[in-house]
Amino acid sequence: MAAAPNDLLQEDGAVKSSAVPARSALLPPLNLPFLSPHFCQPVSSHEHKLSFRKSKEACLNYIQDAVLQKQWERAAVFLTSYIESLEKDYSKEYMGPSEIIWRIGTEILCHHSHSSMKELNSFMEQMKILGIKRYLKVCLEHVFHLLCNGFIDEAYQNLSLAESWRFGEQTVIQDKEMKLIQAYRGLLDYYRWSKQKNILLEHGEDGLEDLSVEQEMHSCFRKAAVNLKEIIKTPGVWDQFVKCYVDLLEFYGDHNEARQVLHDYAYNSKFPSNPNAHVYLYQFLKRQGESKKSLISALKNLHDTVPSHELMIDFNLMLQKSKKKKNHQLRLEVIFAALDYAGWKENVKAWSCLAKQLKQIVMSEKHLDWLKQEWSPRKDWWPAFHFSRYLGKRNWQENQSLSYEKALVAGILLGKDDKYFKYISHQGCKARMKRFRILKKFVHKHNPVYMRISGL
């Protein structure tokens, strides 16, 4: 059986050799006692303070070891000992251990097999009393745990109580946390609004009952809009808050305000670079039926930020329909850049887009300079990355459509003697598949293109 918590630290501060209990079926139940609101005691000798500090550090090391090994019962035993030892601290200095207890205790309670939401709530309330300097941070974490466990009403109540909290200068110092409290309350007001909206849409107009739902819905809208609008003025990444606020604005027909919010979120230099901001703007513009020019502009910024984004297929197809020469060159750049990433290696649509454009360039023999510009920085590593014989065998076995598109690209970029092209075309002809015979003839006919773009 594991050592009792009180035995883990000797009176002289040395750690007993039995302080690390062996894991067994008889592990002690979770015991995180109520904490004293302060840890200040009269001064004792220097030797005792030094010994106590060593004991405390050793206990923390044991806790860390147990947590890293996910031995939650063992970690709970050591944390209990740590708390008890702090209550017996005779040093004059204020130790300020509440954040350690809060963070480690929360982690243990979230994973301990005997833990319950009731115990977590009790522990969080203690931490709020103990840690005034981080009161609102503890409140936020408490709310997150409540939400993760489905206690939405309780989370809302906690946010409302936290928003009304006042404690002298600490209220001013924790202004950023207070804004987050208000923002998350706005998020839950949006959730309530959304529920009322769905009820209204499902049941239609049913007289007085419907009127009360609509009134509740508008009340939630006003409260949500105020808090959501406020938080997104502060530079930061506020994806969920922005999406909810825009949804509110769109529902009530304020499209100009929604557009301005999304534009500022995407292009305001004070905000950190955020690919999602460009995605939200693009999706909004698309819903509003905006011009192709506006859509291309939004996706161009997304391409510059994240060239591997899944919307690059849409971007490529949109550029294909453009009449501008520079957009056709950009189209080639976009699809090459996307295929630089491992996540796109087996994307049939992407290879089909590239194969189609390469075929057009080869047949017209126009814009070979575009092709050479894109291929030059890739010719040393794409063959091994995309066109090895091993990948040829695997692609043929798993997806013949993918192997066809890649073989066409490989044949154009690497010539008729490329091993990937030779393997796939051979397998296709062996299977008497007409399109592979046509593919082989096409690559052989246009092999001089490979010589020109390779500088041979």
Buried (B, 14 or more C-beta within 10 A) or exposed (E): EBBEBEEBBEEEBEBEEEBBBEEEEEBBEBEBEEBEEEBEEEEEEEEBBEBBBEBBEBBBEBBEBBBEEEBBBBBBBBBBBBBBBBEEBEBEEEBEBBBBBBEBBBBBBEBBEBBEBEBBBBBBBBBBEBBBBBBBBBBBBBBEBBBEEEBBEBBBEBBEEBBEBEEEEBEEEBEEBBBBBBBBBBBBBBBBBBBBBEBBEEEEEEEEEBEEBBEBBEBBBEBBBEBBBBBBEEEEBBBBBBBBBBBBBBBEEBBEBBBEBBBBBBEEEEBEEBBBBBBBBBBBBEEEEBEEEBBBBBBBBBBEBBBBBEBBBBBBEBBBEBEEEEBBBBBBBBBBBBBBBEEBBBBBBBBBBBBBBBBEBBEEEEBBEBBBBBBEEBBEEBBEEBBBEEBBBBBBEEBBEBBBBBBBBBBBBBBBEBBBBBBBBBBBBEEEBEEBEEBBEBBEEBBEBBEEBBEE
